[in-house]
Amino acid sequence: MSKRLKVPVVWTNDDISVGNEPQLRLQLEMLDRHGIPGVFFVIPSNDRGDLDQDEALLSLIAEARRNGHEFIQHGYKHFAFECGIPCLDMFNLDVSAKSLFDADRDSVEALHTLEAQVKMLENGQRIWRRAFGEPSEGFRPGWGSYCGNLYKALQILGYQWVSSRIPSMTSYLQKYGKDIEFYEGVKTSPHLLPQGIWEFPLGPEIAWRVPNDPARIDDMVDLGLRHFATMRECGAPMLLVSHFHGLNFAGNLEGKEAHPVGTGYAVHEKFIPKLLATGQAEFVGMQALVRTYL
C-alpha cells in the first residue's frame, strides 16, 4: 500500500452483548454524527442469556446494519483464556488472569486443544446463526488471546478471517507521550496465517480508562494520531479498537470529577475530526478492507 494513498481506518468496538442495547445506541449516535461506519465485535452469550434472546438489541443491530455498520462474532462467552493465551502485557491489566495462569496452567491448556476450540466456536456460531440467520464471516477473540488450534478451528468451520494479534500495547498501557513501541516479529499488516486463515492485527485503543483530565484526554488523542502516522509510514491499515465500557468510563480517578458522558467519548470527539482533517485517512468497514486482501 503506497504512503501516498489514504490509509484505511476501521473503527471497531468490542464487548456489546445481551443487555447492552443502550450502550450500542450511544456509540451509533456518535458514529453517525461523524459520518463513519462502525464494526462491532459482539459476544454471543453472557450471564444474562444468549444474543438471540435480546429482541431490543437485535432490532437496533438490524437498523444499524441498514445504515452501513457491521457486526462480527467476538468469542463465545469471552474470558481471558477462551481462545488461547492473551498478549502477555494484558496480564498487567488483570492480575487475576495472571494468577490463574500461574496456579492452574493445566486447566488453561485443556481449553486449547483442537477439539475444545472447535466446540467453543461452534457454540458461539450456533447462537450467531439463530440471531442473524447466517454465520459470522470473521472472528475476534477476547483479550488478544490466540493459539494455533484456534486458527485451525476457525479454518475448519469456514471463517474467512480473524483479528487477534496486538502488535503494540503502547496505548493500552497508557504510555502517554512515549514512542509507539511494536513487538519484534509481530506483523502490523494483514497476512495469511499458516493455518490458512487471514489475520487482521489490532491497532491502538485510545479510550481505555482515561482519567477525566483535559491533558490526559489530549495525550490520548495525540497518541492515536502518532500511531496512525506510524501505520501510514509502514503502509498498513489501522483497526482502531474501543470497548463500550471504556468509552463511557467516568474517569473519576485520583480525585477527578466524573465525566458526564465518558472520557472515551471525549477522546473520540477530538480524535476523529483531527484524523479526518489530515486528509490521509479513510474510514471503512471490515467487509471493504477484507476484500482488498482476500
Secondary structure, 3 states (H helix, E strand, C coil): CCCCCCEEEEEEEEEECCCCHHHHHHHHHHHHHHCCCEEEEECCEECCEEHHHCHHHHHHHHHHHHCCCEEEECCCCCCCCCCCECCHHHHHCCHHHHHHHHHCHHHHHHCCCHHHHHHHHHHHHHHHHHHHCCCCCEECCHHHCECHHHHHHHHHCCCCEECCCCCCCCCCCCCCCCCCCCCCCCCCCCEECCCCCEECCCCCECCCCCCCCHHHHHHHHHHHHHHHHHHHHHCCCEEEECEHHHHCCCCCCCCCCCCCCCHHHHHHHHHHHHHHHCCCEEECCHHHHHHHHC
